[in-house]
Amino acid sequence: MTIILTIAALMLDWVFGDPQNWPHPVRLIGHLIVALEGFCLKISARLQDGKVIKILLGVFLALGTIGSSVLVIGWLLALAGKISSALWFFCALYFVYTIFCLKDLIDHVDRVEKALGALDLDKARRALSWIVGRDTGNLSPEGIRRATVETIAENFSDGLVAPLLYLALGGPVLAWAYKAVNTLDSMVGYKNQRYLYLGRFSARLDDAVNFIPARLAALLLILGAKILGYDSVKAYALWRSEGAFHSSPNSGQTEAVMAGALNVYLGGPNYYGGLLVDKPVIGAGGQEVTLESVAKALKLVKLSTLLAMGLAILIEAGLLIFFPFPWGWGLSF
């Protein structure tokens, strides 16, 4: 059953993306995080803002968010399953469909490309701000293109490969447990005054759950580069030598592969929330990122997504052979 869900959900995302007027579970998780964060900050203020207290409250924030997400989605799927298997399938399909981000990534990158092609830097910067965490207001055209390729590489790992892997291993509920962790990191996993301690557990947890998917994503990109005739040798070499250059233990994995495959350089200093973050350059001997590089990066991710889907199906098929019960159904109930 999970095999069918995987194929159907990914194809739905590829065609329709995330319609803005549809209800989306990630937005509900975001509201829950905001509510729990407010509660934690009030408790912290009453207890004199101690470092240890903030870290412990951060653990509560993370586990409360993940636990609530798992319980709600698991309960809804269990309820649907008691009514009919068809209703369970369509509910599960919707939940799985909403964890992927390929079509939205393609659409956002397309907006950036079109704005750059029209020499409208302000529009390109605004479009880019929807898909990156850095400040975009003063980015040069090359800086915009470089940031676009970096976010394509990063999103392939945590927006496609990781959800596919956790879906294959544990069905919709485990996939949404991962999505809750990823959402927590995107909202509170920052090293600033507000979240340095409160968001520490969420950030570390996100690093942990993405450790294997990030490296798997790197290997899939290398294979995709080989198939497309990109520089897969340099991609592998940069991955091995510079994949750990990034401050994150995971983001640099796919960025290094992408830099090598396209023969460009990525990274370097950027502003986040008005603060300059001096990130190392990955692929320092490469060329500047061009619009052609952006298009090639997107093509590589599209092909590698199909490879990732194939791998997920193999994992699911293997689990069905060695564990002859409705894998995915059992963990969803």
VOPAGU-2260 file (C-alpha; in pm, 1 decimal, decimal comma):
REM VOPAGU-2260
SITE   aa  ch    i         X         Y         Z
SITE  MET   A    0       0,0       0,0       0,0
SITE  THR   A    1     283,5     241,1      82,1
SITE  ILE   A    2     432,3     180,6    -265,1
SITE  ILE   A    3     112,5     302,3    -429,1
SITE  LEU   A    4      98,2     598,0    -189,2
SITE  THR   A    5     456,5     693,8    -272,5
SITE  ILE   A    6     404,4     695,8    -648,1
SITE  ALA   A    7      62,5     862,2    -639,5
SITE  ALA   A    8     158,9    1132,0    -386,9
SITE  LEU   A    9     481,1    1228,4    -563,4
SITE  MET   A   10     304,9    1248,1    -898,5
SITE  LEU   A   11      29,9    1463,5    -746,9
SITE  ASP   A   12     290,6    1698,7    -605,1
SITE  TRP   A   13     477,2    1709,4    -935,6
SITE  VAL   A   14     158,3    1815,2   -1116,8
SITE  PHE   A   15     -32,0    2028,6    -863,7
SITE  GLY   A   16     217,6    2141,3    -599,4
SITE  ASP   A   17      67,3    2311,0    -294,8
SITE  PRO   A   18    -243,0    2515,8    -385,9
SITE  GLN   A   19    -239,7    2815,1    -152,2
SITE  ASN   A   20    -614,9    2803,7     -80,9
SITE  TRP   A   21    -609,1    2440,5      35,2
SITE  PRO   A   22    -572,3    2344,0     401,7
SITE  HIS   A   23    -217,9    2225,1     467,8
SITE  PRO   A   24    -102,1    2027,5     774,9
SITE  VAL   A   25     231,1    2214,4     783,1
SITE  ARG   A   26      47,6    2541,1     847,3
SITE  LEU   A   27    -133,9    2377,2    1139,5
SITE  ILE   A   28     199,2    2254,0    1277,1
SITE  GLY   A   29     331,5    2608,2    1240,0
SITE  HIS   A   30      40,9    2746,7    1444,2
SITE  LEU   A   31     103,2    2481,9    1710,6
SITE  ILE   A   32     472,7    2574,8    1728,6
SITE  VAL   A   33     386,8    2943,6    1770,6
SITE  ALA   A   34     140,9    2862,3    2050,2
SITE  LEU   A   35     382,8    2631,5    2233,4
SITE  GLU   A   36     667,1    2879,0    2188,9
SITE  GLY   A   37     459,7    3153,9    2347,8
SITE  PHE   A   38     380,1    2927,6    2640,5
SITE  CYS   A   39     748,9    2834,8    2681,3
SITE  LEU   A   40     858,7    3199,5    2674,0
SITE  LYS   A   41     608,3    3288,2    2947,0
SITE  ILE   A   42     733,3    3005,1    3167,2
SITE  SER   A   43    1093,2    3103,7    3096,7
SITE  ALA   A   44    1026,6    3465,7    3193,2
SITE  ARG   A   45     874,5    3356,5    3523,5
SITE  LEU   A   46    1177,2    3139,1    3596,5
SITE  GLN   A   47    1426,3    3420,6    3525,9
SITE  ASP   A   48    1529,0    3306,2    3177,4
SITE  GLY   A   49    1785,6    3048,3    3287,8
SITE  LYS   A   50    1986,5    2874,7    3012,8
SITE  VAL   A   51    1903,3    2523,5    3135,3
SITE  ILE   A   52    1536,0    2611,4    3172,4
SITE  LYS   A   53    1522,5    2737,2    2813,8
SITE  ILE   A   54    1686,5    2421,2    2683,4
SITE  LEU   A   55    1440,8    2203,4    2877,3
SITE  LEU   A   56    1149,6    2412,1    2753,0
SITE  GLY   A   57    1289,1    2367,1    2401,8
SITE  VAL   A   58    1273,4    1991,3    2451,7
SITE  PHE   A   59     910,3    2027,9    2559,7
SITE  LEU   A   60     840,0    2246,6    2255,9
SITE  ALA   A   61     987,6    1990,3    2016,9
SITE  LEU   A   62     839,1    1677,9    2172,0
SITE  GLY   A   63     501,5    1846,3    2215,7
SITE  THR   A   64     493,3    1942,9    1849,0
SITE  ILE   A   65     608,8    1605,1    1719,2
SITE  GLY   A   66     389,1    1407,8    1956,9
SITE  SER   A   67      79,4    1612,2    1874,3
SITE  SER   A   68     141,7    1576,2    1500,6
SITE  VAL   A   69     184,7    1200,4    1524,0
SITE  LEU   A   70    -118,1    1152,1    1749,0
SITE  VAL   A   71    -352,7    1365,0    1538,2
SITE  ILE   A   72    -254,2    1217,9    1201,2
SITE  GLY   A   73    -240,9     864,4    1342,5
SITE  TRP   A   74    -586,4     907,3    1498,8
SITE  LEU   A   75    -736,3    1047,8    1178,1
SITE  LEU   A   76    -596,6     761,4     971,8
SITE  ALA   A   77    -713,0     505,2    1227,1
SITE  LEU   A   78   -1061,8     656,6    1221,9
SITE  ALA   A   79   -1067,2     658,1     842,6
SITE  GLY   A   80    -949,8     295,4     836,7
SITE  LYS   A   81   -1238,3     187,2    1058,9
SITE  ILE   A   82   -1485,0     339,6     813,4
SITE  SER   A   83   -1334,6     194,5     494,7
SITE  SER   A   84   -1001,5     106,4     339,0
SITE  ALA   A   85   -1074,7     345,0      50,9
SITE  LEU   A   86   -1123,5     636,5     289,5
SITE  TRP   A   87    -797,4     545,6     466,6
SITE  PHE   A   88    -614,4     542,7     134,4
SITE  PHE   A   89    -738,3     884,2      23,5
SITE  CYS   A   90    -671,4    1039,8     364,8
SITE  ALA   A   91    -322,6     888,5     368,0
SITE  LEU   A   92    -266,7    1002,3       9,7
SITE  TYR   A   93    -348,0    1361,6     102,0
SITE  PHE   A   94    -118,2    1357,3     404,6
SITE  VAL   A   95     166,8    1206,7     202,4
SITE  TYR   A   96     110,0    1439,1     -93,3
SITE  THR   A   97     148,7    1743,2     131,6
SITE  ILE   A   98     493,4    1644,3     261,2
SITE  PHE   A   99     667,4    1691,8     -75,8
SITE  CYS   A  100     785,7    2021,1    -224,9
SITE  LEU   A  101     907,0    1955,5    -580,9
SITE  LYS   A  102     643,1    2152,9    -775,5
SITE  ASP   A  103     660,4    2448,5    -536,3
SITE  LEU   A  104    1039,6    2451,6    -565,2
SITE  ILE   A  105    1018,4    2443,8    -945,4
SITE  ASP   A  106     761,2    2725,8    -949,4
SITE  HIS   A  107     958,2    2949,2    -712,8
SITE  VAL   A  108    1282,3    2894,3    -903,6
SITE  ASP   A  109    1097,1    2970,0   -1227,5
SITE  ARG   A  110     984,2    3305,3   -1084,8
SITE  VAL   A  111    1340,7    3391,8    -987,7
SITE  GLU   A  112    1471,5    3291,7   -1331,5
SITE  LYS   A  113    1209,1    3494,9   -1516,6
SITE  ALA   A  114    1273,4    3803,3   -1302,7
SITE  LEU   A  115    1648,7    3775,5   -1359,3
SITE  GLY   A  116    1593,9    3724,7   -1730,6
SITE  ALA   A  117    1388,2    4044,4   -1736,2
SITE  LEU   A  118    1663,0    4224,1   -1536,6
SITE  ASP   A  119    1411,4    4296,5   -1258,3
SITE  LEU   A  120    1637,5    4252,3    -954,7
SITE  ASP   A  121    1379,2    4367,7    -699,2
SITE  LYS   A  122    1128,6    4110,9    -822,2
SITE  ALA   A  123    1397,1    3839,9    -828,9
SITE  ARG   A  124    1498,6    3921,7    -471,0
SITE  ARG   A  125    1136,3    3908,0    -352,9
SITE  ALA   A  126    1080,2    3574,3    -527,5
SITE  LEU   A  127    1400,9    3435,4    -377,9
SITE  SER   A  128    1301,5    3545,4     -26,5
SITE  TRP   A  129    1023,3    3283,7     -30,3
SITE  ILE   A  130    1268,2    2993,6     -54,6
SITE  VAL   A  131    1583,2    3102,9     135,6
SITE  GLY   A  132    1653,8    3213,0     491,2
SITE  ARG   A  133    1919,0    3474,6     410,2
SITE  ASP   A  134    1857,8    3844,2     356,3
SITE  THR   A  135    1788,2    3901,4     -13,0
SITE  GLY   A  136    1739,1    4279,2     -24,2
SITE  ASN   A  137    2089,3    4363,8    -145,8
SITE  LEU   A  138    2191,4    4048,3    -331,2
SITE  SER   A  139    2363,2    4089,0    -666,8
SITE  PRO   A  140    2238,1    3893,2    -970,1
SITE  GLU   A  141    2515,7    3637,0    -915,9
SITE  GLY   A  142    2430,9    3619,6    -545,6
SITE  ILE   A  143    2067,5    3551,5    -633,8
SITE  ARG   A  144    2164,0    3276,3    -876,2
SITE  ARG   A  145    2404,0    3120,1    -626,8
SITE  ALA   A  146    2142,1    3123,6    -349,1
SITE  THR   A  147    1891,7    2963,9    -586,7
SITE  VAL   A  148    2121,8    2671,8    -667,0
SITE  GLU   A  149    2202,3    2626,5    -297,2
SITE  THR   A  150    1835,6    2607,5    -200,2
SITE  ILE   A  151    1764,9    2364,7    -485,4
SITE  ALA   A  152    2035,1    2136,5    -345,6
SITE  GLU   A  153    1916,6    2168,0      15,2
SITE  ASN   A  154    1548,7    2119,4     -67,4
SITE  PHE   A  155    1623,6    1800,7    -257,8
SITE  SER   A  156    1752,2    1650,0      65,3
SITE  ASP   A  157    1504,2    1766,1     329,0
SITE  GLY   A  158    1201,3    1823,8     104,7
SITE  LEU   A  159    1217,1    1510,5    -107,6
SITE  VAL   A  160    1470,4    1241,2     -11,6
SITE  ALA   A  161    1413,6    1253,0     365,4
SITE  PRO   A  162    1030,9    1238,5     346,1
SITE  LEU   A  163    1054,2     955,4      91,9
SITE  LEU   A  164    1290,0     759,6     315,4
SITE  TYR   A  165    1079,0     798,0     629,9
SITE  LEU   A  166     762,8     722,2     435,3
SITE  ALA   A  167     923,2     401,9     307,7
SITE  LEU   A  168    1036,5     300,0     656,3
SITE  GLY   A  169     724,5     384,2     855,8
SITE  GLY   A  170     432,8     499,7     645,7
SITE  PRO   A  171     253,7     836,6     662,9
SITE  VAL   A  172     284,0     879,8    1039,8
SITE  LEU   A  173     663,5     847,4    1048,1
SITE  ALA   A  174     688,5    1072,7     743,8
SITE  TRP   A  175     488,1    1338,0     927,4
SITE  ALA   A  176     695,1    1296,4    1241,9
SITE  TYR   A  177     991,8    1390,5    1022,1
SITE  LYS   A  178     800,9    1683,3     873,0
SITE  ALA   A  179     725,1    1814,5    1221,6
SITE  VAL   A  180    1097,4    1803,6    1308,1
SITE  ASN   A  181    1185,2    1982,5     985,4
SITE  THR   A  182     921,6    2251,3    1046,7
SITE  LEU   A  183    1049,0    2303,3    1400,3
SITE  ASP   A  184    1401,2    2360,1    1270,3
SITE  SER   A  185    1282,1    2608,3    1007,7
SITE  MET   A  186    1094,7    2810,7    1271,8
SITE  VAL   A  187    1304,1    2791,8    1589,3
SITE  GLY   A  188    1635,2    2633,7    1491,0
SITE  TYR   A  189    1831,8    2958,5    1474,7
SITE  LYS   A  190    2144,0    3066,7    1663,0
SITE  ASN   A  191    2012,2    3408,2    1759,7
SITE  GLN   A  192    1923,7    3558,7    2095,7
SITE  ARG   A  193    1564,2    3436,1    2083,6
SITE  TYR   A  194    1627,9    3073,7    1985,5
SITE  LEU   A  195    1987,3    2997,0    2086,0
SITE  TYR   A  196    1870,1    2779,9    2376,7
SITE  LEU   A  197    1497,0    2738,8    2313,5
SITE  GLY   A  198    1556,4    2605,7    1962,9
SITE  ARG   A  199    1873,5    2408,9    2031,4
SITE  PHE   A  200    1706,9    2070,8    2078,6
SITE  SER   A  201    1498,1    2116,2    1762,5
SITE  ALA   A  202    1806,1    2208,4    1560,4
SITE  ARG   A  203    2007,8    1913,1    1690,4
SITE  LEU   A  204    1716,4    1675,5    1631,8
SITE  ASP   A  205    1683,0    1799,7    1275,0
SITE  ASP   A  206    2055,8    1739,7    1221,7
SITE  ALA   A  207    2014,8    1384,8    1350,9
SITE  VAL   A  208    1711,8    1283,3    1144,3
SITE  ASN   A  209    1863,6    1433,0     827,8
SITE  PHE   A  210    2209,5    1279,0     870,7
SITE  ILE   A  211    2145,8     967,8     658,7
SITE  PRO   A  212    1900,4    1128,2     411,5
SITE  ALA   A  213    2148,0    1409,3     331,4
SITE  ARG   A  214    2422,3    1163,5     240,5
SITE  LEU   A  215    2179,5     947,4      49,1
SITE  ALA   A  216    2065,5    1258,2    -139,6
SITE  ALA   A  217    2426,9    1337,7    -226,0
SITE  LEU   A  218    2477,9     990,8    -372,5
SITE  LEU   A  219    2155,4    1016,9    -572,8
SITE  LEU   A  220    2265,3    1352,2    -714,5
SITE  ILE   A  221    2600,9    1202,6    -813,8
SITE  LEU   A  222    2421,2     918,2    -992,5
SITE  GLY   A  223    2188,2    1167,7   -1158,5
SITE  ALA   A  224    2486,8    1377,7   -1268,3
SITE  LYS   A  225    2642,6    1067,3   -1424,2
SITE  ILE   A  226    2323,7     989,5   -1617,7
SITE  LEU   A  227    2289,8    1349,1   -1743,2
SITE  GLY   A  228    2652,8    1375,3   -1845,3
SITE  TYR   A  229    2741,9    1635,4   -1582,7
SITE  ASP   A  230    3076,3    1620,4   -1402,9
SITE  SER   A  231    2998,2    1332,4   -1165,7
SITE  VAL   A  232    3368,0    1273,4   -1092,5
SITE  LYS   A  233    3415,2    1626,2    -962,7
SITE  ALA   A  234    3080,1    1602,7    -783,5
SITE  TYR   A  235    3200,4    1298,4    -591,8
SITE  ALA   A  236    3541,7    1452,7    -523,1
SITE  LEU   A  237    3393,2    1775,9    -385,1
SITE  TRP   A  238    3140,9    1581,3    -178,4
SITE  ARG   A  239    3420,3    1386,4     -12,9
SITE  SER   A  240    3651,8    1685,3      36,0
SITE  GLU   A  241    3413,8    1976,8     103,7
SITE  GLY   A  242    3080,4    1826,7     205,5
SITE  ALA   A  243    3160,0    1909,0     569,0
SITE  PHE   A  244    3255,5    2272,5     499,0
SITE  HIS   A  245    2904,2    2396,3     576,7
SITE  SER   A  246    2817,7    2490,4     934,8
SITE  SER   A  247    2534,5    2238,8     912,9
SITE  PRO   A  248    2646,1    1873,6     913,0
SITE  ASN   A  249    2395,8    1804,9     635,4
SITE  SER   A  250    2341,0    2106,2     407,3
SITE  GLY   A  251    2694,0    2096,4     270,4
SITE  GLN   A  252    2652,4    1739,2     145,8
SITE  THR   A  253    2423,4    1818,6    -145,5
SITE  GLU   A  254    2569,3    2166,0    -201,3
SITE  ALA   A  255    2916,3    2019,0    -254,5
SITE  VAL   A  256    2781,4    1764,9    -502,9
SITE  MET   A  257    2589,6    2034,9    -689,0
SITE  ALA   A  258    2893,9    2262,8    -704,3
SITE  GLY   A  259    3104,0    1982,4    -849,6
SITE  ALA   A  260    2841,3    1859,4   -1095,4
SITE  LEU   A  261    2787,3    2210,4   -1235,4
SITE  ASN   A  262    3150,3    2325,6   -1195,9
SITE  VAL   A  263    3044,8    2634,5    -997,1
SITE  TYR   A  264    3126,3    2771,7    -653,8
SITE  LEU   A  265    2864,1    2805,4    -379,9
SITE  GLY   A  266    2852,8    2936,0     -23,5
SITE  GLY   A  267    3047,9    3235,2      99,6
SITE  PRO   A  268    2946,6    3517,9     336,7
SITE  ASN   A  269    2578,3    3615,8     356,3
SITE  TYR   A  270    2354,5    3822,2     581,6
SITE  TYR   A  271    2091,0    3654,5     799,0
SITE  GLY   A  272    1861,5    3882,3     996,4
SITE  GLY   A  273    2101,0    4169,8     940,7
SITE  LEU   A  274    2400,7    3975,0    1074,3
SITE  LEU   A  275    2690,8    3874,7     850,7
SITE  VAL   A  276    2756,2    3498,5     857,7
SITE  ASP   A  277    3096,1    3410,9     712,1
SITE  LYS   A  278    3030,0    3074,9     546,3
SITE  PRO   A  279    3312,9    2898,2     362,1
SITE  VAL   A  280    3313,8    2878,9     -15,6
SITE  ILE   A  281    3241,2    2533,6    -162,2
SITE  GLY   A  282    3407,4    2458,5    -496,0
SITE  ALA   A  283    3632,0    2763,9    -484,3
SITE  GLY   A  284    3790,6    2686,0    -821,8
SITE  GLY   A  285    3455,3    2675,7   -1000,7
SITE  GLN   A  286    3282,5    2932,9   -1216,8
SITE  GLU   A  287    3014,2    3181,8   -1119,6
SITE  VAL   A  288    2659,2    3050,0   -1116,9
SITE  THR   A  289    2469,3    3143,4   -1433,6
SITE  LEU   A  290    2105,4    3107,6   -1532,6
SITE  GLU   A  291    2211,5    2801,1   -1728,8
SITE  SER   A  292    2357,1    2658,8   -1406,5
SITE  VAL   A  293    2022,8    2712,8   -1230,4
SITE  ALA   A  294    1837,2    2532,5   -1509,3
SITE  LYS   A  295    2085,2    2242,9   -1498,9
SITE  ALA   A  296    2052,7    2219,2   -1118,9
SITE  LEU   A  297    1675,0    2193,0   -1148,6
SITE  LYS   A  298    1704,6    1929,1   -1421,2
SITE  LEU   A  299    1940,7    1728,5   -1201,0
SITE  VAL   A  300    1701,3    1741,7    -905,7
SITE  LYS   A  301    1406,5    1633,5   -1120,7
SITE  LEU   A  302    1590,7    1324,9   -1241,9
SITE  SER   A  303    1732,6    1250,9    -897,2
SITE  THR   A  304    1380,5    1269,2    -752,3
SITE  LEU   A  305    1278,6     983,0    -980,4
SITE  LEU   A  306    1584,9     790,2    -862,6
SITE  ALA   A  307    1488,1     861,5    -499,8
SITE  MET   A  308    1134,0     740,2    -564,6
SITE  GLY   A  309    1272,9     420,7    -716,8
SITE  LEU   A  310    1492,9     365,1    -411,6
SITE  ALA   A  311    1198,9     424,0    -176,3
SITE  ILE   A  312     993,4     167,6    -368,0
SITE  LEU   A  313    1277,0     -85,0    -341,1
SITE  ILE   A  314    1292,2     -29,7      35,5
SITE  GLU   A  315     915,8     -68,7      66,7
SITE  ALA   A  316     918,9    -384,8    -146,1
SITE  GLY   A  317    1200,9    -528,6      65,1
SITE  LEU   A  318    1010,3    -460,6     384,6
SITE  LEU   A  319     702,8    -631,9     241,6
SITE  ILE   A  320     911,0    -938,9     164,1
SITE  PHE   A  321    1079,2    -963,1     503,1
SITE  PHE   A  322     784,5    -835,3     707,5
SITE  PRO   A  323     471,8    -988,1     545,2
SITE  PHE   A  324     210,3    -758,7     692,4
SITE  PRO   A  325      53,3    -436,3     556,8
SITE  TRP   A  326     363,7    -223,7     607,2
SITE  GLY   A  327     266,1     139,0     649,2
SITE  TRP   A  328     -88,8      46,8     752,2
SITE  GLY   A  329      27,6     -99,6    1081,3
SITE  LEU   A  330     244,9     198,4    1171,7
SITE  SER   A  331     -25,4     437,9    1061,7
SITE  PHE   A  332    -287,4     305,5    1302,5
